């Protein structure tokens, strides 16, 4: 498994420049954002599948949750728990 940094201070997020973030939520070791376009991006510790990418891979880079796109779902809101992520979709 790759090294995942844990930062106790604010850091700039490297998302594609054309994305506007509408909602952010932080779990104990992962973070999720919803864009104004309804996409969900997650990153951090993924041991319990809380990043939503269909695996248990951790990542320091924000990745779009492709399952929502494939199902034609638009993310409206996200709330992260200690090891979970809840998403309200349309």
C-alpha positions as CSV (number, residue, x, y, z in Angstrom):
1,X,0.0,0.0,0.0
2,X,1.2,3.5,-0.8
3,X,1.9,6.2,1.8
4,X,-1.0,8.4,2.7
5,X,-0.2,11.7,4.3
6,X,-2.2,12.9,7.2
7,X,-2.2,16.7,7.5
8,X,-3.3,18.5,10.6
9,X,-3.3,21.9,8.9
10,X,-5.1,23.4,5.8
11,X,-3.7,22.4,2.4
12,X,-4.6,23.4,-1.1
13,X,-6.6,20.8,-3.0
14,X,-5.6,19.8,-6.5
15,X,-8.8,19.5,-8.5
16,X,-9.3,20.2,-12.1
17,X,-9.6,24.0,-12.5
18,X,-13.0,24.0,-14.2
19,X,-14.7,22.4,-11.1
20,X,-16.5,24.5,-8.6
21,X,-17.0,22.9,-5.2
22,X,-20.3,23.3,-3.4
23,X,-20.0,21.0,-0.4
24,X,-17.1,19.5,1.6
25,X,-17.1,16.9,4.3
26,X,-14.3,15.4,6.3
27,X,-14.2,12.0,8.0
28,X,-11.5,10.9,10.4
29,X,-9.1,10.0,7.6
30,X,-10.9,10.9,4.3
31,X,-12.5,13.8,2.6
32,X,-15.3,14.2,0.0
33,X,-16.5,17.1,-2.1
34,X,-19.5,17.6,-4.3
35,X,-19.1,19.9,-7.2
36,X,-21.8,22.4,-8.5
37,X,-22.1,20.0,-11.5
38,X,-23.2,17.1,-9.2
39,X,-20.0,15.1,-9.2
40,X,-18.5,13.5,-6.1
41,X,-14.7,13.4,-5.5
42,X,-13.1,11.5,-2.6
43,X,-9.6,11.0,-1.3
44,X,-7.8,9.8,1.8
45,X,-7.8,6.5,3.6
46,X,-10.0,3.9,1.9
47,X,-9.5,0.7,3.9
48,X,-13.3,0.2,4.5
49,X,-14.4,1.3,1.0
50,X,-15.5,4.7,2.2
51,X,-14.1,6.5,-0.8
52,X,-16.7,4.8,-3.0
53,X,-14.4,3.6,-5.8
54,X,-15.4,0.0,-5.6
55,X,-12.1,-1.0,-3.9
56,X,-10.3,-0.4,-0.6
57,X,-7.5,1.7,-2.1
58,X,-6.3,4.8,-0.3
59,X,-5.3,7.9,-2.3
60,X,-3.8,11.3,-1.7
61,X,-5.3,12.5,-5.0
62,X,-9.0,13.4,-5.3
63,X,-10.7,10.9,-7.6
64,X,-14.2,11.2,-9.1
65,X,-16.6,8.5,-8.0
66,X,-17.3,7.0,-11.4
67,X,-20.2,4.7,-10.2
68,X,-22.5,7.7,-9.8
69,X,-21.6,9.0,-13.3
70,X,-22.2,5.5,-14.8
71,X,-25.6,5.3,-13.1
72,X,-26.6,8.8,-14.2
73,X,-26.8,10.1,-10.6
74,X,-26.2,13.6,-9.5
75,X,-24.6,14.1,-6.1
76,X,-26.4,16.8,-4.1
77,X,-24.9,16.5,-0.6
78,X,-22.2,14.5,1.2
79,X,-21.6,13.7,4.8
80,X,-18.5,11.8,6.0
81,X,-18.4,9.8,9.2
82,X,-15.4,8.3,10.9
83,X,-15.2,5.4,8.4
84,X,-18.2,6.0,6.2
85,X,-19.5,8.4,3.5
86,X,-23.2,9.2,2.9
87,X,-24.3,10.8,-0.3
88,X,-27.7,12.3,-1.3
89,X,-28.2,11.9,-5.0
90,X,-30.9,12.8,-7.6
